């Protein structure tokens, strides 16, 4: 029997079965054609409204649902809440990049949607849109989704990962997909005096699929005077500023999209812009943000590898690195560089990830010092932030 909230097992090579819910007949046709273009995704239902969608999901039991954010009658968010509460199914939101659409999409990701794809606005919907949609639907079919409010059972005792070797080993990059080189261990930059007794200067977090909800839960559990937090979340341009604003308004924290050259202070949370790499640099004894280019690194912009690699160089053992749910390998090499430079490194557990790709890659690379369920990560971040790095760790010996 499948565990509650987990997708049923699928036979190897089986086609992904999808239901498409969109009030536009034209858009339903475009999505269907895009999904079926390579033969491994089958559209088992097309719904023009929520009532039809509910019926088709019940009748066909699809692997994935694509859902329009803005629907007549019961809107997409209300329908998504019902899906995640009553019949958890991986959902990919298909959204227009408008102010209302972006806000609704972020709300959907917080509720439990696996990912989002922008509706095409050009004459070639079968190009980039189709490729992105197929990739995300395939990934969603393997994602873990849980009923809203359902928490996993208590985890067994945590087992620390093996310590890293004295010299961090480098990872060969895929062609045209470079990763930052492993830096030499960095000296700790001076940190501002903190009434919280913090011994570390920076918290760096990377995430992708499922990260919107995971980041929100993590921020909620972190104290407001924590050393500065910097985040790279894979997210399209136009969404990150709104994501930051939602977190700021919900938790009353200093959360914003990162700006170039901003000095970092305790209590700040800065999120990489959707189409720029976020890096950290040490300048005049303080840590500051730097916005890099827009080329893809490890397949992404912004890239977690870029952020983590820069943190290893700028903060060395004074940092804490955290890798959360996400598809692929982005962040593994960068987190490995952080651990080799003496930083504390944490990963999210498989059973609490929507997609256990990035944390698995980092763990397999020896980058993860400890792995925890999501609801334990905030406490461990605080523990490490209060613990001075040892000289042994800083020297990587």
Order of alpha helices (4+ residues) and beta strands (2+ residues): beta-alpha-beta-alpha-beta-alpha-beta-alpha-beta-alpha-beta-alpha-beta-alpha-beta-beta-beta-beta-alpha-beta-alpha-beta-alpha-beta-alpha-alpha
